């Protein structure tokens, strides 16, 4: 009888130990899967950012390089930079003085091949699109911030109006300093 009790007791101990070991094994496997997934995500993000930043570049640009239309309003261009991103996208940053009404009308009248995804006229906005763009540059591409430092002036302008007019293939965002008529114009190529 004592032998049977010892056998039953030993079996229970072994069974309980196996269950605990099995539970610990499952926990260890789940923890390993999570860690591997996190490391993979970080490695992927680093390699994508490296490729994106390595193949990006800047160059001088004029409004006439983007819009070949002869009806571009007269501007006194002060500064401009185009940041080229792979695979053939860009963001252009302009700072110029021009007639606000003429510029808004020009953008509203731009021709587009995709009117279904384009604005019909210029709209007043809160400027969040421009702010997000500048935050992206600071966060993901800080080496380009110095190239467009003039564009960050919009953060310090007290009397400012923001407008948007997206005409495929370009999205146009404007910040207009009401006091001196200077226009900060961001043009981004649509990502199809």
C-alpha positions as CSV (number, residue, x, y, z in Angstrom):
1,X,0.0,0.0,0.0
2,X,2.8,2.4,0.9
3,X,4.4,1.6,-2.4
4,X,1.2,2.5,-4.3
5,X,0.9,5.8,-2.4
6,X,4.5,6.5,-3.2
7,X,3.9,5.7,-6.9
8,X,0.8,7.8,-7.0
9,X,2.5,10.7,-5.2
10,X,5.5,10.5,-7.5
11,X,3.3,10.4,-10.5
12,X,1.4,13.5,-9.3
13,X,4.7,15.4,-8.7
14,X,6.0,14.5,-12.1
15,X,2.7,15.4,-13.8
16,X,2.5,18.8,-12.0
17,X,6.2,19.5,-12.8
18,X,5.5,18.6,-16.5
19,X,2.5,21.0,-16.6
20,X,4.6,23.8,-15.1
21,X,7.4,23.1,-17.5
22,X,4.9,23.0,-20.4
23,X,3.4,26.4,-19.3
24,X,6.9,27.9,-18.9
25,X,7.8,26.7,-22.3
26,X,4.7,28.3,-23.9
27,X,5.5,31.6,-22.1
28,X,9.1,31.5,-23.3
29,X,8.0,30.8,-26.9
30,X,5.5,33.7,-26.9
31,X,8.1,36.0,-25.4
32,X,10.6,35.0,-28.0
33,X,8.1,35.5,-30.8
34,X,7.3,39.0,-29.6
35,X,11.0,39.9,-29.2
36,X,11.8,38.6,-32.7
37,X,8.8,40.5,-34.2
38,X,10.0,43.8,-32.5
39,X,13.6,43.3,-33.6
40,X,12.4,42.6,-37.2
41,X,10.2,45.7,-37.2
42,X,13.0,47.9,-36.0
43,X,15.5,46.4,-38.5
44,X,13.0,46.9,-41.4
45,X,12.3,50.5,-40.3
46,X,16.0,51.3,-40.1
47,X,16.8,49.8,-43.5
48,X,13.8,51.6,-45.1
49,X,14.8,54.9,-43.5
50,X,18.4,54.4,-44.6
51,X,17.4,53.8,-48.2
52,X,14.9,56.7,-48.2
53,X,17.4,59.1,-46.7
54,X,20.4,57.9,-48.8
55,X,18.6,58.4,-52.1
56,X,16.9,61.7,-51.2
57,X,18.4,65.0,-52.4
58,X,17.8,68.7,-52.7
59,X,18.0,71.1,-55.6
60,X,17.0,74.7,-56.5
61,X,13.5,75.0,-58.1
62,X,11.3,77.7,-59.6
63,X,7.5,77.7,-59.8
64,X,7.9,77.6,-63.6
65,X,9.7,74.2,-63.2
66,X,6.5,72.8,-61.6
67,X,3.9,74.7,-63.5
68,X,4.7,75.4,-67.2
69,X,1.6,77.6,-67.5
70,X,2.3,81.2,-68.7
71,X,-0.3,82.5,-66.4
72,X,1.8,82.1,-63.2
73,X,1.4,85.3,-61.2
74,X,4.4,87.5,-60.9
75,X,6.5,86.6,-57.9
76,X,9.5,88.0,-56.2
77,X,11.1,84.7,-55.3
78,X,13.1,84.9,-52.2
79,X,14.0,81.3,-51.5
80,X,13.1,77.9,-52.9
81,X,14.2,74.3,-52.4
82,X,13.0,71.0,-53.8
83,X,13.5,67.8,-51.8
84,X,13.5,64.7,-54.0
85,X,12.4,61.4,-52.5
86,X,12.7,57.9,-54.0
87,X,11.0,56.7,-56.2
88,X,10.4,60.0,-58.0
89,X,8.4,62.1,-55.6
90,X,9.2,65.6,-54.3
91,X,8.3,68.4,-52.0
92,X,9.0,72.0,-53.0
93,X,9.3,74.8,-50.5
94,X,8.9,78.4,-51.8
95,X,9.0,81.7,-50.0
96,X,8.0,84.6,-52.3
97,X,6.1,87.8,-52.5
98,X,3.1,87.8,-54.8
99,X,-0.5,89.1,-55.0
100,X,-2.5,86.8,-52.8
101,X,-5.7,86.9,-54.9
102,X,-3.9,86.2,-58.1
103,X,-2.0,83.3,-56.7
104,X,-5.2,81.7,-55.2
105,X,-7.0,82.2,-58.5
106,X,-4.1,80.7,-60.4
107,X,-4.1,77.6,-58.3
108,X,-7.9,77.2,-58.5
109,X,-7.7,77.4,-62.3
110,X,-5.0,74.8,-62.8
111,X,-5.9,72.0,-65.2
112,X,-5.9,68.4,-63.9
113,X,-6.4,65.0,-65.5
114,X,-8.1,63.7,-62.3
115,X,-10.8,66.1,-61.3
116,X,-12.4,63.4,-59.1
117,X,-9.5,63.6,-56.6
118,X,-8.7,67.3,-57.1
119,X,-10.1,70.4,-55.4
120,X,-12.2,72.7,-57.6
121,X,-11.0,75.8,-55.8
122,X,-8.7,77.0,-53.1
123,X,-9.9,76.4,-49.6
124,X,-8.9,78.1,-46.3
125,X,-7.5,75.5,-43.8
126,X,-5.9,75.4,-40.4
127,X,-2.4,74.7,-41.7
128,X,-2.2,71.2,-40.2
129,X,-0.9,69.8,-43.5
130,X,2.1,72.1,-43.5
131,X,2.8,71.5,-39.8
132,X,2.7,67.7,-40.3
133,X,5.1,68.1,-43.3
134,X,7.6,70.1,-41.2
135,X,7.3,67.6,-38.3
136,X,8.0,64.8,-40.7
137,X,11.2,66.5,-41.9
138,X,12.3,67.1,-38.3
139,X,11.6,63.6,-37.2
140,X,12.6,61.5,-40.3
141,X,15.0,63.7,-42.3
142,X,16.7,66.2,-39.9
143,X,19.6,66.7,-42.3
144,X,17.2,68.5,-44.7
145,X,15.9,70.9,-42.1
146,X,18.7,73.3,-42.6
147,X,17.9,73.4,-46.3
148,X,14.4,74.6,-45.7
149,X,15.0,76.6,-42.5
150,X,13.3,79.6,-44.1
151,X,10.1,77.7,-44.3
152,X,10.0,77.2,-40.5
153,X,9.4,81.0,-40.2
154,X,5.7,80.3,-40.4
155,X,5.7,79.0,-36.8
156,X,6.5,82.6,-35.6
157,X,4.1,84.6,-37.8
158,X,1.2,85.9,-35.7
159,X,-1.1,87.1,-38.5
160,X,-1.2,84.2,-40.9
161,X,-3.7,82.5,-43.2
162,X,-3.5,78.9,-44.6
163,X,-4.9,77.7,-47.9
164,X,-5.0,74.4,-49.8
165,X,-5.6,73.6,-53.4
166,X,-4.9,70.0,-54.5
167,X,-4.7,69.6,-58.3
168,X,-3.5,66.2,-59.4
169,X,-0.5,65.5,-59.6
170,X,0.4,68.2,-57.0
171,X,-0.9,69.2,-53.6
172,X,-0.5,72.9,-52.9
173,X,-0.4,74.3,-49.4
174,X,0.0,78.0,-48.7
175,X,0.7,80.1,-45.6
176,X,0.3,83.8,-46.2
177,X,1.8,86.4,-43.9
178,X,-1.1,89.0,-43.9
179,X,1.2,91.8,-42.6
180,X,3.8,91.7,-45.4
181,X,2.2,89.6,-48.2
182,X,4.9,86.9,-48.1
183,X,3.7,83.5,-49.3
184,X,5.1,80.3,-48.0
185,X,4.1,77.7,-50.6
186,X,4.6,73.9,-50.2
187,X,4.0,71.7,-53.3
188,X,4.0,68.0,-52.9
189,X,3.6,65.4,-55.6
190,X,0.7,63.0,-55.0
191,X,1.6,59.5,-54.0
192,X,-0.5,57.3,-56.4
